[in-house]
Amino acid sequence: ILTKLSSTQNTQFEENSLAQRACFKINSLLYSNIKIKEIAEELFVSENHLIEEFKKVYKVTPLQYLNAKRIEIIKNLLVNTDMSISDISLTFL
């Protein structure tokens, strides 16, 4: 029983670690033209595996997370700056 419990805990830690590393990578590249496939390659996993593990931890796919973060930034820029919509759109190119 202890061996089984230990194995389960190690797997959970690894899954969280992968999702957390992907989340950190996404947050650090919000303003670039990133692709989830590229993040998966950098983390040495398949894109599908990354998506599955990310969704287990954050309840959304990496792309949904990325888009939500970008929308937050755009809303903030629209409300708190005098930047035009076209200038804001150029921010993420």
Secondary structure, 3 states (H helix, E strand, C coil): CHHHHHHHHHHHHHHHHHHHHHHHHHHHCCCCCCCHHHHHHHCCCCHHHHHHHHHHHHCCCHHHHHHHHHHHHHHHHHHHCCCCHHHHHHHCC
